[in-house]
Amino acid sequence: MSNAKSAVAKLDGASAIEKAASALAEHGHETGTCHNCTVPTIGPYCAVCGQERDTHRRSVYNLVRDLIEDIVSFDSRILRTAMALLLEPGEIPKAFREGRTIRYMPALRLYFFVSLAFFLILSMTGIALMQLEVTATPTKLTRDANGNYFMPNPAYDPNDRDTHMFKPMIEIARDRATRPGGLFNFSTTAHYFSRIGAYRSTLTSAQRAQLVEDNSFNVVVVPLRGVKNAKKADIERAQKMGGEIKKGIYGGISRIAADPAALNGPLTTWIPRILFALLPAYALLLAVFYWRQRRKFYFVDHLIFSLSVHTFLFVVLIVDIGLAQIVPADIVAWLTLIALGVYIFIAMKRFYEQGWVWTTIKFGAVSFLYSAFFLAPALGGAIALSFFGGSLG
């Protein structure tokens, strides 16, 4: 039925155009026929399909002029979009809600463009998202009169009252204390946005072996004694899973010990997927906190706002790549948080048009919930997946 109505509407439209063209021709106006859909034309463009009337056998000059006009028009749209994204927080989602869409690139296309540019820059410059540098220092052992070996407790800090519950020295097994090559303490330093190869493993084979042995724990499966309906198959399945986990931990530690940039490849695979999956989560939080304005703001409006905020995040990360080469990482992190906080706050104030007090409350609540319950766990999951090589078996 809908197809029939559509066909009738098109026929009525074409009939109206033919009548208008005939009337104009009677008054001496020039008319023509569209070369694409054969409908009479009464202007420079076809009223049905939109094709330009004068398209046949143009001169080289006209072809070059059209090309330049298309490029300038495309560039101006990109420029307007970039200026709105960077200098007018909330303008792009506001324009979408108000129907002013022709001025800017679509929000989804802009997000993909900027996020792709970020990862392309990382690839072309040889910059890693994160590198983990593992260093080893010899452990100072002490021995009591009974021949027992002790080592300093790494969890104890004499300057920190919170660690006084721990013993300053812990006993270690004799076989560990007397192992060939000695005993070592290991520390890990994370480096962000640094060149791949800037940090190399300095661990010896003995140190790598100890690192793996100390960290890849044995998974013990309790045989479910006393539990009703405990089946042998369940125990075997649990033992198999434990073995896979141990294998993954062993492999992850071994890769990091050999190459500080071992996690970079998997991270660049998982992070864009996870951030894209978080877009509707952020929009859902906004929809909850602006529920009373649901007739004014549809979920798609919140989603466009989420897209613009995450697009700006990638812009900030692109800037961070350059800053990290000349500024300490902790300063870059603080500047990133400040820039994102100010931008999102202003964008919320502009887009949702509420007062300063309510905007401040909702900005704080949404930011906390999203960071604590969505973003941080998701990034932790990305690191875990990268550590296990992408899967658990």
HELIX and SHEET records of a PDB file:
HELIX    1   1 SER A    2  GLU A   26  1                                  25    
HELIX    2   2 VAL A   60  LEU A   87  1                                  28    
HELIX    3   3 GLU A   91  GLU A   98  1                                   8    
HELIX    4   4 ALA A  107  THR A  125  1                                  19    
HELIX    5   5 ARG A  161  THR A  163  5                                   3    
HELIX    6   6 ARG A  174  ALA A  177  1                                   4    
HELIX    7   7 SER A  205  ASN A  215  1                                  11    
HELIX    8   8 LYS A  232  ALA A  258  1                                  27    
HELIX    9   9 ASN A  264  PHE A  289  1                                  26    
HELIX   10  10 TRP A  291  GLN A  293  5                                   3    
HELIX   11  11 PHE A  299  LEU A  323  1                                  25    
HELIX   12  12 ALA A  329  TYR A  352  1                                  24    
HELIX   13  13 TRP A  356  TYR A  370  1                                  15    
HELIX   14  14 SER A  371  LEU A  375  3                                   5    
HELIX   15  15 ALA A  376  PHE A  387  1                                  12    
SHEET    1   A 2 GLY A  32  THR A  33  0                                        
SHEET    2   A 2 PRO A  40  THR A  41 -1                                        
SHEET    1   B 2 ILE A 127  PRO A 138  0                                        
SHEET    2   B 2 PHE A 184  ARG A 195 -1                                        
SHEET    1   C 3 THR A 142  ARG A 143  0                                        
SHEET    2   C 3 TYR A 149  PRO A 152 -1                                        
SHEET    3   C 3 MET A 169  ILE A 172 -1                                        
END                                                                             
